[in-house]
Amino acid sequence: MKAKKRRERQGPQVRRIQVGERGSFTVSLPKRWAQQTGMKKGTRIEFTQQGGEGLLLTPFEQTKGEEEQTRCEILIPSDVTPDGVTRKIISLYVNGYSWIEVKSKSRDFPASIRDTIRDVARHKLVGTELINESSKSATLQVLLSFPQLLVPDVLRRMSSILYFMQQDAMQALASCDRELADQVVKIDDEMDRFSLYIIRQLKYAAQHPLLLERIGLTSPPECLSYRIIIKSVERSADHAVRLAKNSLVIQRPLNAKILRNITTLSESASKMMETALQALFVRDYQLAERVLIDREAISAAESKLVERLLKERMPASEMSALRLISESLRRIGEYATDIAEVVLNLTVQDSIEAYSPPSRADFF
């Protein structure tokens, strides 16, 4: 019975609005909430409108500062692997920690672990520096505050990188340029850095709604939408890398007809991705719908390429590489449709005309 009463007290509460002498609207605050948040007479409250009809109340003192300076300390065992250390640090970064101190449980860090910590800070995490290092410990600090890089701006940068990764990979395939293909593989690290940074922002914003506008978003549901979109862009970049790596298998210039079919498939996938992201940035429902209409074209282009490949005589290794290339290009197009579907969900309300119930006169 006590548990039931406790649940009832913690549920939604309904209170009536009172009108003061000067016409101002007032409502009393739940005493328990006020006590839990340390509120007292004179405490300032910040009001933030949420989703049109909702209203978020937050003690003003909790909204003045920048990102919370959260600290954590991790002890790593002597048998830890470099990959294990990398995963641990990245997980803490994504979860919003600003100070990450890595310590050894017993002996000094081996050279491989020290190199791993430096590499993570310099090449995998945006705005992170190794500020202290000894034989048994290392401290990482995230110096970049949230408002400095807005989520839409970072995504625009990622979309630009993805476009040039795919273009360079195709150029490497057409000209058998191994150096250019290797460059595409290296650029993927930058995509991963931006992806982790955005995930960190989205996770923090989901927990602190007041941060939404400061990172360039307007509502909590956008956090989930952008998380899906970022994953699709990141996976598309992985396929651009696969495209570059498989181009290294091709030892001679491709047949002109095969190259033309691959180029057509690549251009279709690239155009779909570009249109899907543009639809997101300008919030255009019709533009996103166009991507879904075009997905049949990319399937047809892949089928035509496969038919052409089956007619050619070539080494099994090259045939396999070209089939993987066609698959990667198709997957980029599919990720574009995933993004377009998210944009449809984000913008569908804007495409609905306001509903006016029929009047009695309409029936007579």
For each residue, the residues with C-beta under 8 A, 3 or more apart:
1: 4 5
2: 5 6
3: 6 7
4: 1 7 8
5: 1 2 8 9
6: 2 3 9 10
7: 3 4 10 11
8: 4 5 11
9: 5 6 32
10: 6 7
11: 7 8
12:
13: 30
14:
15: 27 28
16: 27
17: 25 26 27
18: 25 26 27
19: 23 24 25 26
20: 23 24 25 26
21:
22:
23: 19 20
24: 19 20
25: 17 18 19 20
26: 17 18 19 20
27: 15 16 17 18
28: 15
29: 33 34 39 57
30: 13 33 34
31: 34 35
32: 9 35 36
33: 29 30 36 37
34: 29 30 31 37 39 40
35: 31 32 38 39
36: 32 33
37: 33 34 59
38: 35 43 59
39: 29 34 35 43 45 59
40: 34 43
41:
42:
43: 38 39 40 59 60 61
44: 59 60 61
45: 39 57 58 59 60
46: 57 58 59 60 63 210
47: 55 56 57
48: 55 56 58 209 210
49: 52 54 55 56
50: 54 55 56 209 219 220
51: 54 219
52: 49
53:
54: 49 50 51
55: 47 48 49 50
56: 47 48 49 50 209 210
57: 29 45 46 47
58: 45 46 48 62 63 210
59: 37 38 39 43 44 45 46 62 63
60: 43 44 45 46 63 64
61: 43 44 64
62: 58 59
63: 46 58 59 60 210
64: 60 61
65: 68
66: 145 146 147
67: 96 98 145 146 204
68: 65 96 98
69: 98 99
70: 96 97 98 99
71: 97 98 99 100 101
72: 92 97 99 100 101
73: 101 103
74: 88 92 100 101 102 103
75: 103 104 105
76: 80 84 85 88 102 103 104 105 113
77: 80 105
78: 104 105 106 107
79:
80: 76 77 84 85 113
81: 84 85
82: 85 86 112 113 115 116
83: 86 87
84: 76 80 81 87 88
85: 76 80 81 82 88 89 102 113 116 117 120
86: 82 83 89 90 116 120 124
87: 83 84 90 91
88: 74 76 84 85 91 92
89: 85 86 92 93 100 102 117 120 125 140
90: 86 87 93 94 120 124 125 196
91: 87 88 94 95
92: 72 74 88 89 95 97 100
93: 89 90 97 100 125 128 142 196 200
94: 90 91 196 199 200 203
95: 91 92 200 203
96: 67 68 70 200 203 204 207
97: 70 71 72 92 93 100 142
98: 67 68 69 70 71 141 142
99: 69 70 71 72 139 140 141 142
100: 71 72 74 89 92 93 97 139 140 141
101: 71 72 73 74 137 138 139 140
102: 74 76 85 89 117 137 138 139 140
103: 73 74 75 76 136 137
104: 75 76 78 107 108 109 136 137
105: 75 76 77 78
106: 78
107: 78 104 136
108: 104 135 136
109: 104 113 114 117 135 136 138
110: 113 114
111: 114 115
112: 82 115 116
113: 76 80 82 85 109 110 116 117
114: 109 110 111 117 118 133 138
115: 82 111 112 118 119
116: 82 85 86 112 113 119 120
117: 85 89 102 109 113 114 120 121 130 133 138 140
118: 114 115 121 122 130
119: 115 116 122 123 124
120: 85 86 89 90 116 117 123 124 125 128 140
121: 117 118 124 125 128 129 130 140
122: 118 119 130
123: 119 120 189 193
124: 86 90 119 120 121 189 192 193 196
125: 89 90 93 120 121 128 140 142 193 196 197
126: 144 149 193 194 196 197
127: 142 143 144 148 197
128: 93 120 121 125 140 141 142 143 144
129: 121 140 141 143
130: 117 118 121 122 133 138 139 140
131: 139 140 141
132: 137 138 139
133: 114 117 130 137 138 139
134: 137 138
135: 108 109
136: 103 104 107 108 109
137: 101 102 103 104 132 133 134
138: 101 102 109 114 117 130 132 133 134
139: 99 100 101 102 130 131 132 133
140: 89 99 100 101 102 117 120 121 125 128 129 130 131
141: 98 99 100 128 129 131
142: 93 97 98 99 125 127 128
143: 127 128 129
144: 126 127 128 148 149 197
145: 66 67 148
146: 66 67 149 201 204 211 214 215
147: 66 150 214 215
148: 127 144 145
149: 126 144 146 153 154 197 201
150: 147 153 154 215 216
151: 154 155 198 201 202 215 216 217 226
152: 155 156 216 217 281
153: 149 150 156 157 216
154: 149 150 151 157 158 194 197 198
155: 151 152 158 159 198 226 229 230 233 277 280
156: 152 153 159 160 277 281
157: 153 154 160 161 194
158: 154 155 161 162 191 194 195 230 233 234 237
159: 155 156 162 163 233 273 274 277
160: 156 157 163 164
161: 157 158 164 165 187 190 191 194 237
162: 158 159 165 166 191 233 236 237 240 273
163: 159 160 166 167 270 273 274
164: 160 161 167 168 187
165: 161 162 168 169 184 187 188 191 237 240 241 244
166: 162 163 169 170 240 243 266 269 270 332
167: 163 164 170 171 270
168: 164 165 171 172 180 181 183 184 244
169: 165 166 172 173 181 184 240 241 243 244 247
170: 166 167 173 174 243 262 263 266
171: 167 168 174 175 177 180
172: 168 169 175 176 177 178 180 181 184 244 247 248
173: 169 170 176 181 243 247 250 254 259 262 325
174: 170 171 253 254 259 263
175: 171 172 180
176: 172 173 247 250 251 252 253
177: 171 172 180 181
178: 172 181 182 248
179: 182 183
180: 168 171 172 175 177 183 184 244
181: 168 169 172 173 177 178 184 185 244 245 247 248
182: 178 179 185 186 244
183: 168 179 180 186 187
184: 165 168 169 172 180 181 187 188 240 241 243 244
185: 181 182 188 241 244 245
186: 182 183 189
187: 161 164 165 183 184 190 191
188: 165 184 185 191 192 237 238 240 241
189: 123 124 186 192 193
190: 161 187 193 194
191: 158 161 162 165 187 188 194 195 233 234 237
192: 124 188 189 195 196 234
193: 123 124 125 126 189 190 196 197
194: 126 154 157 158 161 190 191 197 198
195: 158 191 192 198 199 230 231 233 234
196: 90 93 94 124 125 126 192 193 199 200
197: 125 126 127 144 149 154 193 194 200 201
198: 151 154 155 194 195 201 202 226 230
199: 94 195 196 202 203 227 230
200: 93 94 95 96 196 197 203 204
201: 146 149 151 197 198 204 205 215
202: 151 198 199 205 206 215 223 226 227 230
203: 94 95 96 199 200 206 207
204: 67 96 146 200 201 207 208 211
205: 201 202 208 209 211 212 215 217 220 223
206: 202 203 220 223
207: 96 203 204
208: 204 205 211
209: 48 50 56 205 212 220
210: 46 48 56 58 63 213 214
211: 146 204 205 208 214 215
212: 205 209 215 217 218 219 220 222 223
213: 210 216 217 218
214: 146 147 210 211
215: 146 147 150 151 201 202 205 211 212
216: 150 151 152 153 213
217: 151 152 205 212 213 222 223 226
218: 212 213 222
219: 50 51 212 222
220: 50 205 206 209 212 223
221: 224 225 346
222: 212 217 218 219 225 226 346
223: 202 205 206 212 217 220 226 227
224: 221 227 228
225: 221 222 228 229 342 345 346
226: 151 155 198 202 217 222 223 229 230
227: 199 202 223 224 230 231
228: 224 225 231 232 338 339 342
229: 155 225 226 232 233 280 339 342
230: 155 158 195 198 199 202 226 227 233 234
231: 195 227 228 234 235
232: 228 229 235 236 335 336 338 339
233: 155 158 159 162 191 195 229 230 236 237 277 335 339
234: 158 191 192 195 230 231 237 238
235: 231 232 238 239 331 335
236: 162 232 233 239 240 273 331 332 335 336
237: 158 161 162 165 188 191 233 234 240 241
238: 188 234 235 241 242
239: 235 236 242 243 328 329 331 332 335
240: 162 165 166 169 184 188 236 237 243 244 328 332
241: 165 169 184 185 188 237 238 244 245
242: 238 239 245 246 324 325 328
243: 166 169 170 173 184 239 240 246 247 325 328 329
244: 165 168 169 172 180 181 182 184 185 240 241 247 248
245: 181 185 241 242 248
246: 242 243 249 250 321 322 324 325 328
247: 169 172 173 176 181 243 244 250 321 325
248: 172 178 181 244 245
249: 246 317 318 320 321
250: 173 176 246 247 254 318 321 322
251: 176 318
252: 176
253: 174 176
254: 173 174 250 258 259 262
255: 258 259 312
256: 259 260
257: 260 261 308
258: 254 255 261 262 305 308 309 312 322
259: 173 174 254 255 256 262 263
260: 256 257 263 264
261: 257 258 264 265 301 304 305 308
262: 170 173 254 258 259 265 266 305 322 325 326 329
263: 170 174 259 260 266 267
264: 260 261 267 268 301 305
265: 261 262 268 269 298 301 302 305 326 329 330
266: 166 170 262 263 269 270 329
267: 263 264 270 271
268: 264 265 271 272 294 297 298 301 333
269: 166 265 266 272 273 298 329 330 332 333 336
270: 163 166 167 266 267 273 274 332
271: 267 268 274 275 294
272: 268 269 275 276 291 294 295 298 332 333 336 337 340
273: 159 162 163 236 269 270 276 277 332 333 335 336 339
274: 159 163 270 271 277 278
275: 271 272 278 279 287 288 290 291 294 336 340
276: 272 273 279 280 288 291 336 337 339 340 343
277: 155 156 159 233 273 274 280 281 339
278: 274 275 281 282 284 287
279: 275 276 282 283 284 285 287 288 290 291 340 343 347
280: 155 229 276 277 283 288 339 342 343 346
281: 152 156 277 278
282: 278 279 287
283: 279 280 343 346 347 350
284: 278 279 287 288 343 347
285: 279 288 289 343 344 347 348 350 351
286: 289 290 351
287: 275 278 279 282 284 290 291 343
288: 275 276 279 280 284 285 291 292 340 341 343 344 347
289: 285 286 292 293 340 344
290: 275 279 286 287 293 294
291: 272 275 276 279 287 288 294 295 336 337 339 340
292: 288 289 295 337 340 341 344
293: 289 290 296
294: 268 271 272 275 290 291 297 298
295: 272 291 292 298 299 333 334 337
296: 293 299 300
297: 268 294 300 301
298: 265 268 269 272 294 295 301 302 329 330 333
299: 295 296 302 303 330
300: 296 297 303 304
301: 261 264 265 268 297 298 304 305
302: 265 298 299 305 306 326 327 329 330
303: 299 300 306 307
304: 261 300 301 307 308
305: 258 261 262 264 265 301 302 308 309 326
306: 302 303 309 310 323 326
307: 303 304 310 311
308: 257 258 261 304 305 311 312
309: 258 305 306 312 319 322 323 326
310: 306 307
311: 307 308
312: 255 258 308 309 319
313:
314: 318 319
315: 318 319
316: 319 320
317: 249 320 321
318: 249 250 251 314 315 321 322
319: 309 312 314 315 316 322 323
320: 249 316 317 323 324
321: 246 247 249 250 317 318 324 325
322: 246 250 258 262 309 318 319 325 326
323: 306 309 319 320 326 327
324: 242 246 320 321 327 328
325: 173 242 243 246 247 262 321 322 328 329
326: 262 265 302 305 306 309 322 323 329 330
327: 302 323 324 330 331
328: 239 240 242 243 246 324 325 331 332
329: 239 243 262 265 266 269 298 302 325 326 332 333
330: 265 269 298 299 302 326 327 333 334
331: 235 236 239 327 328 334 335
332: 166 236 239 240 269 270 272 273 328 329 335 336
333: 268 269 272 273 295 298 329 330 336 337
334: 295 330 331 337 338
335: 232 233 235 236 239 273 331 332 338 339
336: 232 236 269 272 273 275 276 291 332 333 339 340
337: 272 276 291 292 295 333 334 340 341
338: 228 232 334 335 341 342
339: 228 229 232 233 273 276 277 280 291 335 336 342 343
340: 272 275 276 279 288 289 291 292 336 337 343 344
341: 288 292 337 338 344 345
342: 225 228 229 280 338 339 345 346
343: 276 279 280 283 284 285 287 288 339 340 346 347
344: 285 288 289 292 340 341 347 348
345: 225 341 342 348
346: 221 222 225 280 283 342 343
347: 279 283 284 285 288 343 344 350 351
348: 285 344 345 351 352
349: 352
350: 283 285 347
351: 285 286 347 348
352: 348 349 355
353:
354:
355: 352
356:
357:
358: 362 363
359: 362
360: 363 364
361: 364
362: 358 359
363: 358 360
364: 360 361
